[in-house]
């Protein structure tokens, strides 16, 4: 398998382990910041590279009435704030 870069990290089977983690969907700005901060603290203490991931819209719910997220505009604003304030790369 060839390697590639993702958020500045080298990715591949022969590359160092890294973690992509976060809640399935962004529920609030504060929860996103809190979770990202805790994950950064844990991964930093263990020396594990970390990328925060959370979705702004989860259309693949089993019920049409399930919470899908805060929407694209608000969700992307929150992800930008996580990146800026917590100092971690983000994915959605």
Steps between C-alpha positions, in 0.01 A plus 500: 500500500631842416489778754332840483463811713189589700496823702880500492536140623658220296243223460578140404534150639868556572441840662449601861160448665279808525145553623198647323230544765206711611124480540295361214319832457558852634235556767620840626798731479588445865486120478721506189758721673490294820537166322776626269685645799482176697604289202793732433612480863483119501671449165767761577584328829539170313690648205229400253428729203131599499245629248158611626206370296131575535215541253280806456223290339435128548249403234545127562273476803263208556212738571399803299434688823847436651733792566715554190722784616520877505526543123788579269551870574491473880687169498786636291521808725537272801763284331698813410481609865619156618797525263580857606445474878603142572775493239422168334435409137135422422304277262132461430 
